[in-house]
Amino acid sequence: MKQSPEAARAKAGGAKEPLYRQVVAALRSEILQGLHPVGQNLPTEGELAERFHLSRHTIREALRELRLNGVVASRRGSGTVVLSSSTAQSYIHETGSLDDLLQYAASRLEIRHSKTADVAAALVPCLNGASPAKWLRLEGVRCEEGSVQAICWTQVYLHPDYAGVARLIGKRSTPVYELIEETYGVRMGEAQQTLRMCEATEEVATLLGLAPRATVVELLRVYRLTDGQVVEISRNLYASTHFSLTFKLRRAEVGR
């Protein structure tokens, strides 16, 4: 079997670090040096792929990590803009469209528990009248690349018709909702977010390195297809000191 150029380079270099991480390091260094000033666009995916002699998929992985760390932001049709010359200290969620959730969901979800279960009573109202029984419930943590410290505890409920994507979770950094779209040929219409403060359970506090009964931020997301069917519910808990949520509100254009 013919080996891809990327695989050959990784093998030749001893594969000490993933190729996308090498791109992240190079771009971070250039941003720190002022070669890509704050407020200006990075080169396009195509230009970066040509420069580094890598696939666009690898470049996207690198840009996702930069977004996750708050260094850049991407807007469809507008390219990737430099936000900061340093790594963000908190886990920033800047949302204006479903695509913007990528900067959150790009981190890998490490599944710790998985079983078929009833949807928690508190979440049943999210189902819009759909049967609450026997969804696939996954529980795990998200960690920063190269770290074992969890930044988030996550609980995901998957509609039984779409639960087959569970075997793909954690193998790559693709968001769960995108795995559903790719695997089943459907399209998400919206993701409803609810933010509130709550008290961490003993298990969650331990996983996040917090004191018992610490206050955490709960970010609840309900994903619906274009026909309104709920296919995924995710409940995410963060340490309150390491969380920031930014919304951009644009004035609607009034027709003349």
Secondary structure, DSSP 8 states (H G I E B T S, - for coil): ----HHHHHHHHTTT-S-HHHHHHHHHHHHHHTTSS-TTSB---HHHHHHHHT--HHHHHHHHHHHHHTTSEEEETTTEEEE--SS--SSEEEEESSGGGGHHHHTS-EEEEEEEEE---GGGGGGGTT---SSEEEEEEEEE-TT--SEEEEEEEEE-GGGGGGGGGBTTBS--HHHHHHHHH---EEEEEEEEEEEE--HHHHHHTT--TT-EEEEEEEEEEETTS-EEEEEEEEEEGGGEEEEE---------
